[in-house]
Amino acid sequence: MAVPPPVPRIGVFGMDEPATDGPRGCRLWDVGYMSTLKAAGAEPIMLGTTPPRRGYKEWLSMVDGIVWTSTVEAGGQASSEDIAFMQWCRKNKVPLLAIDHGLHVLNTACGGNLHQELSLERPEALQHRHPPEKGLRHAILVLENTHLTEIYGEGELVVNSEHRRGISKLARGFRISAQALDGVIEAIEGEDPQWFTMGVQWRPASASASGLDIQLFRGLLDACEERMLASKQKLEMAAA
C-alpha cells in the first residue's frame, strides 16, 4: 500500500486576518490564513509576530514554508530581525509568500523602498485604499512568463485593495509579476529559480478575497512539496 506524501506544514509569521461576521468573498471557508491554508491542503502553524534573535534553524524546523503577513507596521520598513529572518529563508531556500505589509517588509529587507502615501506620491493612481468603503476591489494585470501566471493565469485579475503604501523601488533579485492598471506594483517574485519567494499587495485570506485567491496558497504548497521531494531524494542518494 502506497504511503501518502506528507502534508506541507506552513508557518504563518505575523498576524492573522481579524475574525469578521461580514460576508466572505468565496463563502467556502472561514476568514484567515490558518483557515485558508487548511482549505488549500496544508497544516498551518502560527509562528507569532516576532522572529527569535537567534536559532532560526530550530524555530523553522517545524515548517516547510512561510506565509509572511503584517507585523508591527513601522512604515513598512524592515527591522534588523526581519532582515536576518529573510536572509536565513533565502540562504536555506525556504518557500516564502509575503502578503500586504509583509510584501513591503520583504521588499525593503532586500534593498528596495516604498511610497509611504500613494495618494500623495502617485496622485494619478487609482484609489487603492478607501476606509469608509470596505471591500474595495480593482483590476490588476498579471504579467506573462511569471510564477504568478502559472498560479492565476495571464491577463486581468480583480483583487481587493486596502493599502496606502506601495513599492517605489523594486528590490534587487526580484521582478514584477503584477501591476494595477495605473502602474502601481501589486506583486513581485524572486528571480532565483531555486527559491520560491513571492509577495502580493492584496489580502487573499480576508473577508473580501475571492475563491480564486486560494490558488496563491496552493502555489506555495506546490513549491514546498517540490522542495520536500528534492530533500528526500538527496537523503536517499546519500544513504545508497
N, C-alpha and C positions, 0 to 999 in steps of 0.2 A: 504494500500500500504506500503510495507516494506521500511524502511528508509535505504539507503545505508550506510555502515560504513564510518567513516571519513577517509580522505586521510592522511596518516602519513606525518608530517612535519619534514623534515630532515635539520638540520643546518650544513652548511659547515664552519668549523673552520680552517682557513688557506687560502692559495692562490688557485685559480682555475687553471686548466691547461691553458697554453697560447694558444690563437687562432692561427690557422695554416691554410695555404692554401694547405698543403700537403695531402696525402691520409689518410683516416680514416680507421682503420682496418676493421670495420664491415660495414661502409658506411650507417648506418641506422639512426644515429642521430649525432648531432654536437659534437665536442670535448669539454670536460669539465665536471666537476662534476654536475653543475647545469643542463646541458642538459641531462646527463646520468641518473641522479636521476629522472628527469621529465619523461624520457622514461620508467623508471622502475616502475612508478606509484606513485611517491612521490611528495610532494610540497616542493621544495628546498628553503632554506632561507640562504643567505650569512651572516655569523656572524662576519666576519673580521678576522684579524690576531693576535689580542692581547686580551686575556681574561681580564675582569674587575678585579680590585684588591679586590672587594667585590661584593656581590649581585648576585651570580650565580643563585639563585633561580629565580629572576626576569629576568635575562638575558636569561635563558634557558626555561622559562615558555612557550615560543612560539614554542618550538620544542619537538618532540617525540624521536629523535635520533640524533646522531652526526656522521659526517664524518670529521675526523681529518687529514688534509693534511699537506703539508710543510708550515712552517712559516719562521722565521729567522733561518737559518740553525744551526749556533752556534755549529758546530761539532757534531750535533745530541744529544747534552746534553739537559736536561730539566731545564728550569728556575724555580724559586720558584712559579711563576704564573702558569706555566704549571703543576707543581706538585699539586698545590691547585685545579686546574681545574679538573685534572684526579681523585683526591681523592673525589671531590664532585660528579663526574659522577659515581664513584664506589659505594659510600655510597648510592646514590639515584637510582642505577641500571639503569642508562640511557644507552640504547644500543649505542655502540661505535665501529666505524670502523676506524682504523688508517692506513694511506697509506704512503708508501715511508718514507720521513723524519718524518712523523707523527708516523710511527711504531718505529723509532729509539727513538723519544722522549718518547713515551709510555713505551718502554722497560726500558729506563734509569730512568724515573719517578717512576717506580715500583721496582727499585733496581738492574736492570741489567746493562751491559755495552756493548761497541761496539768495533769492529775492525774499526779503523779510515781509514785504507787503505788496502783493501782486497788483492790487488796485491802484497803488501809487507809482510803483516802478514800471508797471506794464499797463498804463491806462487804456490801451487799445484792446486789452484782453477781455475775454468773456467773463461773466460773473462766475467765479469759482467757489465763492462762499457767500451765503445769504442766510444768516442766522434765523430771521423770522420764518423762513420757508424751509422746513425740514424735508430732507429727501431730494434736494436739488440734484438734477442729473444733466449731463451734457454728453455730446458725442466726442469720441477720440478716434484717431487713425492709427491702427496697428501697422507698423512698418514691415515690409517684406524681408525675408531672409533673417528672421529673428526667432528666438525661442518662443517669444510671445505669440508669433504667428502659428507655431505648432500647437499652442495651447488654445487660443481663441479663434484662429483663422485670420486671414488677411482682410483688411478693409476697415470699415467703420464699426465701432462698438459704442454702446451707451453705458456710461458708468456713473456712480454717484460722485458728488463733488462737495467736500466740506473742508476746504483748505484755503488759507490766505497766503501761505508761503509756497514757493516753488523753486526748482533748480535754476540757477543762473549760469553757473559754470559747471559743466559736467566733469566728474572725477576721471582721472586717467585710468585706463584699463577697462572702461565701460563704454557702451554705446547706447544710443537712444532706441527704444523699441516701440514707443507710442507717444503721440503728441495730441493735445487738444487741437481743434480746428483753428485756434488763434496762435498756434505755435508753442504754447506752454508745454514743457516736458511732463508727461504723465507716467512714463515707465522707462526704466533703464535695465540693462543686464550686463553681466561681466563678459569680457572678451576671451577669458581663459577657458578653453573647451574642457578642461579638467575640473573646473569649479563652477557648479551651478549656483549663480547668485543673481537675484532679480529683485528690483524694487518697483513698487507701484504706488501711485498717488491716491488712488481710490481705496475704499474700505470694503473688501469683498466678504466680510462676515458681519456687517452692520445690518440694521433694520431696513435700510434702503438698498441693499445689494440685490442683484438678480440671481436666479438659479444658475445662470451660466458661469457666475464667478467662482463656483466650486471647482471649475476646471483649473484655476490657478493653483489650488492646493493639490489637486491630482498631478499637476505638472511637477510640483515639489516632491510628491511621493514617488513619481517615476524616477526622478534623479536619485532619490535615496535608495530605491531598490537597485538601480544600476550600480551604485557605489557599494551597497551591501554584497551584491553578487561578485563584483570585482575583488572585494576583500576576501570573500570566501574562496574564490578561485586561487588567489595568491597564497592563502594558507594551505590549500590542498596541494599546490605545487611545491611549497616549501617542505611539506610532510612526505612527499613522494620520494 
